[in-house]
Each structure stands twice: as C-alpha cells, then as structure tokens.
Amino acid sequence: MEIKAVQQQDRRQIQCYNYNKMGHKAYQCKKPKRQQQNTWTPVPQGPPRNNRSNNKPINIIRVRDDHNPPKEVQQGLQKAKKLSQAAIQEQQTPTTGPTVTQ
C-alpha cells in the first residue's frame, strides 16, 4: 500500500476548523480566518459575606435513641468486651520461650 493512497483516503474525512468544510485542514483553507466569538461572559458577584456571624463555634450534641437495648444485645456486648480484654491481656503477658508439652 502506498503512502499517497492512504493520505488521499484520509483527506476525505478531514474537516477544516475554520469553516467546518470537509476535505482540507485549517492551514490549507483558502478563506480568511474566522473571528472567534466572544463566548466568555463575566459572572456577577454576589453580596459580601458577613464573616463575623459565620465564625461562631458550633456545639453538637449526640443523643442516643436506645438507652436500654434488649438482653441479647447486652449479653453480646458483654461477651465482646470480655474477649477484647482477654486478647489485650494475652498480648501484654511476656512469653518466656518455647513451651514443651507431652
């Protein structure tokens, strides 16, 4: 396949940016360059903020809805607490070397 054949085939699919015509690129366009439209418009500014009232600290209070969970939940929480305490104690006890069991 020759290079010229490939260029001619692709040339039909090329579009000019200046006038959106098919078959040539913008630098090959015989017409003068089209002026770009001014599409940018400034955004109006809003009213100035009152920063003095916005700097007050906010207090957040967390309210628990369920003060007395069911017994099954209480038992599960107690078991989980015991297991975590046992794991902490196991990690804190020093090991004195390998133990041999028979």
C-alpha distances in whole Angstrom, upper triangle without the diagonal:
4,7,9,7,8,11,12,12,14,16,18,19,20,24,26,29,32,32,30,28,24,21,22,24,27,27,25,28,31,33,36,36,37,40,40,43,46,45,47,51,54,55,59,61,63,67,68,68,72,71,75,75,72,73,75,75,74,76,75,77,76,78,78,78,79,82,83,81,82,83,80,78,81,81,77,78,81,79,76,78,80,77,75,78,79,75,76,79,77,75,78,80,79,78,81,78,78,80,81,82,84
4,6,5,7,9,10,11,13,15,17,18,19,23,25,28,30,30,28,26,23,20,20,21,25,24,23,26,28,31,33,33,35,38,39,41,44,44,46,50,52,54,58,60,63,66,67,68,71,71,74,75,71,72,75,75,75,77,75,78,77,79,79,79,81,84,85,82,83,85,82,80,83,83,79,79,82,81,77,79,81,78,77,80,80,77,77,81,79,76,79,81,81,80,82,80,79,82,83,84,86
4,5,5,6,9,10,11,12,15,16,16,20,22,24,27,27,26,24,21,17,17,18,22,21,20,23,25,28,30,30,32,35,35,38,41,41,43,46,49,51,55,57,59,63,64,65,68,67,71,72,68,69,72,72,72,74,73,75,74,76,77,77,79,82,83,80,82,84,81,78,81,81,78,78,81,79,76,78,80,77,75,78,79,75,76,79,77,75,77,80,79,78,81,79,78,81,82,83,85
4,5,5,6,9,10,10,13,15,15,19,20,23,25,26,24,22,19,15,15,17,20,19,18,20,22,26,28,28,30,34,34,37,40,40,42,46,49,51,54,57,59,63,64,65,69,68,72,72,69,70,73,73,73,75,74,77,76,78,78,79,80,83,85,82,84,86,83,80,83,84,80,80,83,82,78,80,82,79,78,81,81,78,78,82,80,78,80,83,82,82,84,82,82,84,85,87,88
4,5,5,6,9,10,12,14,15,18,20,24,26,26,24,21,18,15,16,18,21,21,19,22,24,27,29,29,31,34,35,37,40,40,43,46,49,51,55,57,60,63,64,65,69,69,72,73,69,71,73,73,73,75,74,76,75,77,78,78,79,82,84,81,82,84,81,79,82,83,79,79,82,81,77,79,82,79,77,80,81,77,78,81,80,77,80,82,82,81,84,82,81,84,85,86,88
4,6,5,6,9,11,12,13,16,19,22,24,24,22,20,17,14,15,16,20,20,18,21,24,26,29,28,30,33,33,35,38,38,40,44,46,48,52,54,57,60,61,62,66,65,69,69,66,67,70,70,69,71,70,73,72,74,74,74,76,79,80,78,79,81,78,76,78,79,75,75,78,77,74,76,78,75,73,77,77,74,74,78,76,74,76,79,78,78,80,78,78,80,82,83,84
4,5,5,6,9,10,10,14,16,19,21,21,19,17,14,11,11,13,16,16,15,17,20,23,25,25,26,29,30,32,35,35,37,41,44,46,50,52,54,58,59,60,64,64,67,68,64,66,69,69,68,71,69,72,71,73,74,74,76,79,81,78,79,81,79,76,79,80,76,76,79,78,74,76,79,76,74,77,78,74,75,78,77,74,77,80,79,79,81,80,79,82,83,84,86
4,5,5,7,9,10,14,16,19,21,21,19,16,13,9,11,13,17,17,15,17,19,22,24,25,26,30,30,33,36,36,38,42,45,47,50,53,56,59,61,62,65,65,69,69,66,68,70,71,70,73,71,74,73,75,76,76,78,81,82,80,81,83,80,78,81,82,78,78,81,80,77,79,81,78,76,80,80,77,78,81,80,77,80,83,82,82,84,83,82,85,86,87,89
4,5,6,8,10,13,16,19,21,21,18,16,12,10,12,14,18,19,17,19,21,23,26,26,27,30,30,33,36,35,38,41,44,46,50,52,55,58,60,61,64,64,68,68,65,66,69,69,68,71,69,72,71,73,73,73,75,78,80,77,78,80,78,75,78,79,75,75,79,77,74,76,79,76,74,77,78,75,76,79,78,75,78,81,80,80,83,81,80,83,84,85,87
4,5,5,7,10,13,16,19,19,16,14,11,9,10,11,15,16,15,17,20,22,24,23,24,28,27,30,33,32,34,38,41,43,46,49,51,55,56,57,61,61,64,64,61,63,65,66,65,67,66,69,68,70,70,70,72,75,77,74,76,78,75,73,76,76,73,73,76,75,71,73,76,73,71,75,75,72,73,76,75,72,75,78,78,77,80,78,78,80,82,83,85
4,5,5,9,11,14,16,16,14,12,8,5,7,9,12,14,12,13,16,18,21,20,22,25,25,28,31,31,33,37,40,42,46,48,51,54,56,57,61,61,64,65,62,63,66,66,66,68,67,70,69,71,72,72,74,77,79,76,78,80,78,75,78,79,75,75,78,77,74,76,78,76,74,77,78,75,75,79,78,75,78,80,80,80,83,81,81,83,85,86,88
4,6,8,11,14,16,15,13,10,7,5,8,11,14,16,14,14,17,19,21,21,22,25,25,28,31,30,33,37,40,42,45,48,51,54,56,57,61,61,65,65,62,63,66,67,66,68,67,70,69,71,71,71,73,77,78,76,77,80,77,75,78,79,75,75,78,77,74,76,79,76,74,78,79,75,76,79,78,76,79,81,81,81,84,83,82,84,86,87,89
4,7,10,13,15,15,12,10,7,6,9,10,13,16,15,15,18,19,22,21,21,24,24,26,29,28,31,34,37,39,43,45,48,51,53,54,58,58,61,61,58,60,63,63,62,65,63,66,65,67,68,68,70,73,74,72,73,76,73,71,74,75,71,71,74,74,70,72,75,72,71,74,75,72,72,76,75,72,75,78,78,78,81,79,79,81,83,84,86
4,7,10,12,12,10,8,6,5,6,7,10,12,11,12,15,16,19,18,18,21,21,23,26,26,28,32,35,37,40,43,46,49,51,52,56,56,59,60,57,58,61,61,61,64,62,65,65,67,67,68,70,73,75,72,74,76,74,71,74,75,72,71,75,74,70,72,75,72,70,74,75,72,72,76,75,72,75,77,78,78,80,79,79,81,83,84,86
4,6,9,9,6,6,4,6,6,6,8,11,11,10,14,14,16,15,15,18,17,20,23,22,25,29,32,34,37,40,43,46,48,49,53,53,57,57,54,56,59,60,59,62,61,64,63,65,66,66,69,72,74,72,73,76,73,71,74,75,71,71,74,74,70,72,75,73,71,74,75,72,72,76,75,73,75,78,78,78,81,80,80,82,84,85,87
4,6,6,5,5,6,7,6,5,5,8,8,7,11,11,12,11,11,14,15,17,20,21,23,27,30,32,36,39,41,45,47,48,52,52,56,56,54,56,59,59,59,62,61,64,64,66,67,68,70,73,75,73,75,77,75,73,75,77,73,72,76,75,72,74,76,74,72,75,77,73,73,77,77,74,76,79,79,80,83,82,82,84,86,87,89
4,6,5,8,10,11,9,7,5,9,11,9,12,12,12,10,9,12,11,14,17,17,20,23,26,29,32,35,38,41,43,45,48,49,52,53,50,52,55,56,56,59,58,61,61,63,64,65,67,70,72,71,73,75,73,70,73,74,71,70,74,73,70,71,74,72,70,73,74,71,71,75,74,72,74,77,77,78,81,80,80,82,85,86,88
4,6,8,11,12,10,9,6,9,10,8,10,8,8,6,6,9,10,12,16,17,19,23,26,29,32,35,38,41,43,45,49,49,53,54,51,53,56,57,57,60,60,63,63,65,67,67,70,73,75,73,75,78,76,73,76,77,74,73,76,76,73,74,77,75,73,76,77,74,74,78,78,75,77,80,80,81,84,83,83,86,88,89,92
4,5,9,11,10,10,8,12,12,9,10,8,10,9,8,11,12,13,17,18,21,24,28,30,33,36,39,43,45,47,50,51,55,55,53,55,58,59,59,62,61,64,64,66,68,68,70,73,76,74,76,79,77,74,76,78,75,74,78,77,74,75,79,76,74,77,79,76,76,80,79,77,79,82,83,83,86,85,85,88,90,91,93
4,7,10,10,9,9,13,13,10,13,12,13,12,11,14,14,15,19,19,22,25,28,31,34,37,39,43,45,47,51,51,55,55,52,55,57,58,58,61,60,63,63,65,66,66,68,71,74,72,73,76,74,71,74,76,72,72,75,75,72,73,76,74,72,75,77,74,74,78,77,75,77,80,80,81,84,83,83,85,87,88,90
4,7,7,9,9,13,11,9,11,11,13,13,13,16,17,19,22,22,26,29,32,34,38,41,43,47,49,51,54,55,59,59,56,58,61,62,62,64,64,66,66,68,69,69,71,75,77,75,76,79,77,74,77,79,75,75,78,78,74,76,79,77,75,78,79,76,77,80,80,77,80,83,83,83,86,85,85,87,89,90,92
4,6,8,10,13,12,11,13,14,16,16,16,20,20,22,25,25,28,31,35,37,40,43,46,49,51,53,56,57,61,61,58,60,63,63,63,65,64,67,67,69,69,70,72,75,77,75,76,79,76,74,77,78,75,74,78,77,74,76,78,76,74,77,79,76,76,80,79,76,79,82,82,82,85,84,84,86,88,89,91
4,7,10,12,10,10,12,14,17,17,18,21,22,24,28,28,31,34,37,40,43,46,48,52,54,55,59,59,63,63,60,62,65,66,65,68,67,70,69,71,72,72,74,77,79,77,79,81,79,76,79,80,77,76,80,79,76,77,80,78,76,79,80,77,77,81,80,77,80,83,83,83,86,84,84,87,88,89,91
4,7,8,6,7,10,12,14,14,16,19,20,22,26,26,29,32,36,38,42,44,47,51,52,54,57,58,61,62,59,61,64,64,64,67,66,69,69,71,72,72,74,77,79,77,79,81,79,76,79,80,77,76,80,79,76,77,80,77,75,79,80,76,77,80,79,77,79,82,82,82,85,84,84,86,88,89,91
4,6,5,6,10,12,13,12,14,17,17,20,23,24,26,30,33,35,39,41,44,48,49,51,55,55,58,59,56,58,61,61,61,64,63,66,66,68,69,70,72,75,77,75,77,79,77,74,77,78,75,74,77,77,73,75,78,75,73,76,77,74,74,78,77,74,76,79,79,80,82,81,81,84,86,87,89
4,5,5,9,9,10,9,10,13,14,17,20,21,23,27,30,33,36,39,42,45,47,48,52,52,56,57,54,56,59,60,60,63,62,65,65,68,69,69,72,75,77,75,77,79,77,75,77,78,75,74,77,77,73,75,78,75,73,76,78,74,74,78,77,74,77,80,80,80,83,82,82,85,87,88,90
4,6,8,10,10,9,12,15,16,20,22,24,26,29,32,35,38,41,44,47,48,50,54,54,58,59,56,57,61,62,62,65,64,67,67,70,71,72,74,77,79,78,80,82,80,77,79,81,77,76,80,79,75,77,80,77,75,78,79,76,76,79,79,76,78,81,81,81,84,83,83,86,88,89,91
4,6,9,11,11,14,17,18,22,25,26,28,32,35,38,41,44,47,50,52,53,57,57,61,62,59,61,64,65,65,68,67,70,70,73,74,75,77,80,82,80,82,84,82,79,82,83,80,79,82,82,78,79,82,80,77,80,82,79,78,82,81,78,81,84,83,84,86,85,85,88,90,91,94
4,6,8,8,11,14,16,19,22,24,27,30,33,36,39,42,45,49,50,52,56,56,60,61,58,60,63,64,64,67,67,70,70,72,73,74,76,79,81,80,82,84,82,79,82,83,80,79,82,82,78,80,83,80,78,81,83,79,79,83,82,79,82,85,85,85,88,87,87,90,92,93,95
4,7,9,12,15,18,20,24,26,28,32,35,38,41,44,47,50,52,54,58,58,62,63,61,62,66,67,67,70,70,73,73,75,77,77,80,82,85,83,85,88,86,83,85,87,83,82,86,85,82,83,86,84,82,85,86,83,83,87,86,83,85,88,88,89,92,90,91,93,95,97,99
4,7,8,12,15,17,21,23,26,29,32,35,38,41,44,48,49,52,55,56,60,60,58,60,63,65,65,68,68,71,71,73,75,75,78,81,83,82,84,86,84,81,84,86,82,81,85,85,81,82,85,83,81,84,86,83,82,86,86,83,85,88,88,89,92,91,91,94,96,97,99
4,6,9,12,15,18,21,23,26,29,33,35,38,42,45,47,49,53,53,57,58,56,58,61,62,63,66,66,69,70,72,74,74,77,80,82,81,83,86,84,81,83,85,82,81,84,84,80,81,85,83,80,83,85,82,81,85,85,82,84,87,87,88,91,90,90,93,95,96,99
4,6,9,12,15,17,20,23,26,29,32,35,38,42,43,46,49,50,54,54,52,54,57,59,59,62,62,66,66,68,70,71,73,76,79,77,79,82,80,77,80,81,78,77,80,80,77,78,81,79,76,79,81,78,78,81,81,78,80,83,84,84,87,86,87,89,92,93,96
4,6,9,12,14,17,20,23,27,29,33,36,39,41,43,47,48,51,52,50,52,55,57,57,60,60,63,64,66,68,68,71,74,76,75,77,80,78,75,78,80,76,75,79,79,75,76,80,78,75,78,80,77,77,80,80,77,79,83,83,84,87,86,87,89,91,93,95
4,6,9,12,14,17,20,23,26,29,33,36,37,40,44,45,48,49,47,49,52,54,54,58,58,61,62,64,66,66,69,72,75,74,76,79,77,74,76,78,75,74,77,77,74,75,78,76,74,77,79,76,75,79,79,76,78,81,82,83,86,85,86,88,91,92,95
4,6,8,11,14,17,20,23,26,30,33,35,37,41,41,45,46,44,46,49,50,51,54,54,57,58,60,62,63,66,68,71,70,72,75,73,70,72,75,71,70,74,74,70,71,75,73,70,73,75,72,72,75,75,73,74,78,78,79,82,82,83,85,88,89,91
4,6,9,11,15,18,21,24,27,30,32,35,38,39,43,44,42,44,47,49,49,52,52,55,56,58,60,61,64,66,69,68,70,73,72,69,71,73,70,69,72,73,69,70,74,72,70,72,75,72,71,75,75,73,74,78,78,80,83,82,83,85,88,89,92
4,6,8,11,14,17,20,23,27,29,31,35,36,40,40,38,41,44,45,46,49,49,53,54,56,58,59,62,64,67,66,69,72,70,67,69,72,69,67,71,71,68,68,72,70,68,70,73,70,69,73,74,71,72,76,77,78,81,81,82,84,87,88,91
4,6,10,12,16,19,22,25,27,29,33,34,38,38,36,38,41,43,43,46,46,50,50,53,55,55,58,61,64,63,65,68,67,64,66,68,65,64,67,68,64,65,69,67,65,67,70,67,66,70,71,68,70,73,74,75,79,78,79,81,84,85,88
4,7,9,13,16,19,22,24,26,30,31,34,35,33,35,38,40,40,44,44,47,48,50,53,53,56,59,62,61,64,67,65,62,64,66,64,62,65,66,63,63,67,65,63,65,68,65,64,68,69,66,67,71,72,73,76,76,77,80,82,83,86
4,6,9,13,16,19,21,23,27,28,32,32,31,33,36,38,38,42,42,46,47,49,51,52,55,58,61,60,63,66,65,62,64,66,63,62,65,66,63,63,67,66,63,65,68,65,65,68,69,66,68,71,72,74,77,77,78,81,83,84,87
4,6,9,12,16,17,20,24,25,28,29,28,30,33,35,36,39,40,43,45,47,50,50,54,56,59,59,62,65,64,60,62,65,62,60,63,64,61,61,65,64,61,64,66,64,63,66,67,65,66,70,71,72,76,76,77,79,82,83,86
4,6,9,13,15,17,21,22,26,26,24,27,30,32,32,36,36,40,41,44,46,47,50,53,56,55,58,61,61,57,59,62,59,57,60,62,58,59,62,61,59,61,64,61,60,64,65,62,64,67,69,70,74,74,75,77,80,81,84
4,7,10,12,15,18,20,24,24,23,26,28,31,31,35,36,39,41,43,46,47,50,52,56,55,58,62,61,58,59,62,60,58,61,62,59,59,63,62,60,62,65,63,61,65,66,64,65,68,70,72,75,76,77,79,82,83,86
4,7,8,11,15,16,20,20,19,22,25,27,28,32,33,36,38,41,44,45,48,50,53,53,57,60,59,56,57,60,58,56,59,60,57,57,61,60,57,59,62,60,59,63,64,61,62,66,67,69,73,74,75,77,80,81,84
4,6,9,12,14,17,18,17,20,22,25,25,29,30,34,35,38,41,42,45,47,51,51,54,57,57,53,55,58,56,53,57,58,55,55,59,58,56,58,61,59,57,61,62,60,61,65,66,68,72,73,74,76,79,80,83
4,6,9,12,15,15,15,18,20,23,24,28,29,33,35,37,40,41,45,47,50,51,54,57,57,54,55,58,56,54,57,58,56,55,59,59,56,58,61,59,58,61,63,61,61,65,67,69,72,73,75,77,80,81,84
4,7,9,12,13,13,15,18,21,22,26,28,31,34,36,40,41,45,46,50,50,54,57,57,53,54,57,55,53,56,57,54,54,58,58,55,56,59,58,56,59,61,59,59,63,65,67,70,71,73,75,78,79,82
4,6,9,9,9,12,14,17,19,22,24,28,30,33,36,38,41,43,46,47,50,53,53,50,50,54,52,49,52,54,51,50,54,54,51,53,56,54,53,56,58,55,56,60,61,64,67,68,70,72,75,76,79
4,6,6,7,10,12,15,17,20,23,26,29,32,35,37,40,41,45,46,50,52,53,49,50,53,51,49,51,53,51,50,53,54,51,52,55,54,52,55,57,55,55,59,61,64,67,68,70,72,75,76,79
4,6,5,6,10,13,15,19,21,25,27,30,34,36,39,40,44,44,48,51,51,48,48,51,49,46,49,51,48,47,51,51,48,49,53,51,49,52,54,52,52,56,58,60,63,65,67,68,72,73,76
4,6,6,8,11,14,17,20,24,27,30,33,35,39,39,43,44,48,50,51,47,47,51,49,46,49,51,48,47,50,51,48,49,52,51,49,52,54,52,52,56,58,60,64,65,67,69,72,73,77
4,6,6,10,12,15,18,21,24,27,30,32,36,36,40,41,45,48,48,45,45,48,47,44,46,49,46,45,49,49,46,47,51,50,48,51,53,51,51,55,57,60,63,65,67,68,71,72,76
4,6,9,10,14,16,19,22,25,29,30,34,35,39,39,43,46,46,43,43,46,45,42,44,46,44,43,46,47,44,45,48,47,45,48,51,49,49,52,54,57,60,62,64,65,68,69,73
4,6,9,13,15,19,22,25,28,31,34,34,38,39,43,45,46,42,42,45,44,41,43,45,43,41,45,45,42,43,47,45,43,46,49,46,46,50,52,55,58,60,61,63,66,67,71
4,6,10,13,16,19,22,26,28,31,32,36,37,41,43,44,40,40,43,42,39,41,44,41,39,43,44,41,42,45,44,42,45,47,46,45,49,51,54,57,59,61,62,66,67,70
4,7,10,13,16,19,23,25,28,29,32,34,37,40,40,37,36,40,38,35,37,40,37,36,39,40,37,38,41,41,38,41,44,42,42,45,47,50,54,56,57,59,62,63,66
4,6,10,13,16,19,22,25,25,29,30,34,37,37,34,34,37,36,33,35,37,35,34,37,38,35,36,40,39,37,40,43,41,41,45,47,50,53,55,56,58,61,62,65
4,7,10,13,16,19,22,22,26,27,31,33,34,31,30,34,33,30,32,35,32,31,34,35,33,34,37,37,35,38,40,39,39,42,45,48,51,53,55,56,59,59,63
4,7,10,13,16,19,19,23,24,28,30,31,27,27,31,30,27,29,32,29,28,32,33,30,31,35,34,33,36,38,37,37,41,43,46,50,51,53,53,57,57,60
4,6,10,13,15,16,19,21,25,27,28,25,24,28,27,24,26,29,27,26,30,31,29,30,33,33,32,34,37,36,36,40,43,45,49,51,52,52,56,56,59
4,7,10,12,13,16,17,21,24,24,21,21,24,24,21,23,26,24,23,27,28,26,27,30,30,29,32,34,34,34,38,40,43,47,48,49,50,53,53,56
4,6,9,10,13,15,18,21,22,19,19,23,22,20,22,25,24,23,26,28,26,27,31,31,30,33,35,35,36,39,42,44,48,50,51,51,54,53,56
4,6,7,10,11,15,17,19,15,15,19,19,16,19,22,20,20,24,25,24,25,28,29,28,31,33,33,34,37,40,42,46,48,48,48,51,51,53
4,6,9,10,13,16,18,15,15,19,19,17,20,23,22,22,25,27,26,27,30,31,31,33,35,36,36,39,43,45,48,50,50,50,53,52,55
4,6,6,10,13,14,11,12,16,16,14,17,20,19,19,22,24,24,25,28,29,29,31,33,34,35,37,41,43,46,48,48,48,50,49,52
4,6,10,12,14,12,11,15,16,14,16,19,19,18,21,23,23,24,27,28,28,30,32,33,34,36,40,42,45,47,48,47,50,49,51
4,7,9,11,10,9,12,14,13,14,17,18,17,20,22,22,23,26,27,28,29,32,33,34,36,39,41,45,47,47,46,48,47,50
4,7,8,6,6,10,11,10,12,15,15,16,18,20,21,22,24,26,26,28,30,31,32,34,38,40,43,45,45,44,46,45,47
4,6,5,6,9,10,11,13,15,16,17,19,20,21,23,25,26,27,29,31,32,33,35,39,40,44,45,45,44,46,44,46
4,5,5,6,9,10,10,12,14,15,16,18,20,21,22,24,26,27,28,30,32,33,37,38,41,43,42,41,43,41,43
4,5,5,6,9,10,11,12,14,15,17,18,20,21,23,24,26,27,29,31,32,35,36,40,41,40,39,41,39,41
4,5,5,6,9,10,11,12,14,15,16,18,20,21,23,24,26,27,29,31,34,35,39,40,40,39,41,39,42
4,5,5,6,9,10,11,12,14,15,17,18,20,21,23,24,26,27,29,32,34,37,39,39,38,40,39,41
4,5,5,6,9,10,11,12,14,15,17,18,20,21,23,25,26,27,31,32,35,37,36,35,37,35,38
4,5,5,6,9,10,11,12,14,15,17,18,20,21,23,25,26,29,31,34,35,35,34,36,34,37
4,5,5,6,9,10,11,12,14,15,17,18,20,21,23,25,28,30,33,35,34,34,36,35,38
4,5,5,6,9,10,11,12,14,15,17,18,20,21,23,26,28,31,33,33,32,34,33,36
4,5,5,6,9,10,11,12,14,15,16,18,20,21,25,26,29,31,30,29,31,30,32
4,5,5,6,9,10,11,12,14,15,17,19,20,24,25,28,30,29,29,31,30,33
4,5,5,6,9,10,11,12,14,16,17,19,22,24,27,29,29,29,31,31,34
4,6,5,6,9,10,11,12,14,15,17,20,22,25,27,27,26,28,28,31
4,5,5,6,9,10,10,12,14,16,19,20,23,25,25,24,26,26,28
4,5,5,6,9,10,11,12,15,18,19,23,24,25,25,27,27,30
4,5,5,6,9,10,11,13,16,18,22,23,24,24,27,27,30
4,5,5,6,9,10,11,14,16,19,21,21,20,23,23,26
4,5,5,6,9,10,13,14,18,19,20,20,23,23,26
4,5,5,6,9,12,14,18,20,21,21,24,25,28
4,5,5,6,10,12,15,18,19,19,22,23,26
4,5,6,9,10,13,15,16,16,19,19,23
4,6,8,9,13,15,16,17,20,21,25
4,6,9,13,15,17,18,21,23,26
4,6,10,12,14,15,18,20,23
4,6,9,12,13,17,19,22
4,6,8,9,13,15,19
4,7,8,12,15,18
4,6,10,13,16
4,7,10,13
4,6,10
4,7
4
